[in-house]
Amino acid sequence: MPAEPHEIELHDPEDVKIVSLARSTRARTSAAEGACVRDTDGRTYAAATVDLDSLRLSAVQVAVAMAVSSGASGLEAAVVLGEATTAARADLAAVRDLAGAGAGFFVAAPDGSVVESTTT
């Protein structure tokens, strides 16, 4: 039996905020995932998974695209919230493309508890 992931406590109120935004976006849309990114100006972009016949994007990919299309020049942090307990490579790559190295990346369970914390 796999070990249960343990909860990681966030201390930065801005990180807590992006987890909350990702959670509410996922709940509102009934999507597989919710995500939120914070740009270097402090603006946040919350998104949900897109799963159409002609287009499939993770919630993180949508949030990064929203930041880019809004003119963000970089990211400070990102969170993905859903059933996964580790960050997907494609999601880390999307965040790294805009953030560079060193941005915080959190993976959270549906209840909002953070189960993984890493950097790009």
N, C-alpha and C positions, 0 to 999 in steps of 0.2 A: 504494500500500500504506500503511495507516495506521501511524502511529508506535506503537511498543510503549510501554505505560505504564511509567514508571519507579517504582522502589520508594522509598517514603518511610520513613525510619527513625524509629521511635517511641522516645522517651527516658524517658517516664513508665512505670514498671513496671505501674501500674494500667491504662494503655492497652494495654500488651502483653497483660495478663491478659484483657481483654475480647475481644481478637482471638483468643486461644487458646480461650476459651470458645465463641465463635461458630463457630470451625473445628471443634471437637470435636462441637458440637451438629449441625452440618451433616453431618459424617461419620457420626455415630451414627444419624441418621434418613434418610440418603440423600436429603435435601431439596434443592431448587434453591438455597436460601439458608440461611445461619445468621446469627443476629444476637445482639448482646448490648448491653444498656444498663447504665449505672452511675448510681444515683441519688445525691442530694446527701448521703446518709448513708453512701455507699460500698458499698451492697448492689448485687449484680449480678443481672440477669435475662437468661438465655439462651433463645433460641427458634429454631424452624425455620419455614419456609414451611408454611402450611396450604393445601392444594389439594384440597378436597372438592367434590362436585357442588353442594352447597348453600352453601358458604362458602369464600371465597378471601381470604387475608390474607398480606401479605408478612411475612417473619421479623421485620422491624423493628416492624411494627404489632402483632404478637403480643407482642414483648418490651415495648413501651410499655404495652400493655394489662395485662400481668402486673405491671408496676411500679405502674400506677394502682390495680389491684385489690388490691395489697399495701399501699397507703397512701402511696406515694412522693409527695412534694410537689414534686419537681423532678428534673432529670437533669443530670449533668455531662458525659457522653459517651455515644456510641453507635457501633456498628460493624455493617456489613452485609458478609457474606462470600459470594461467589459468582462468577458469570461477568461481572457488570456492572463497568464501569470508571468509572462516575459514579453519584452518588447519585440515586435516584428522587425526584421532587418530593413524592410522597405520603409517602415515608419521612421526608424532611426536615420536612415539615409535621407529621407525627405527633410527632416528637421536639421540634420547636419548640413544639407545643401544651403539652407538659409542662415543657420546659426553659426556654422563653423564648429570648431572643437570647444567643448566645455559647457554647453548648455545642459541644464537639468532635464531629465526625461523620467517621468513617473508612470508606472503601470498601476492601475487601481481596479479593485473588484467592484461589482455592481453596487455594493453598499457604500462605496466611497473610500474604503480602507486601502491605503497604498501598500502594495505587495512587492514592488520592485522600484528601486531608485538607481539610476545610472546617469552617465553624461555622454554627450555625443563626442 
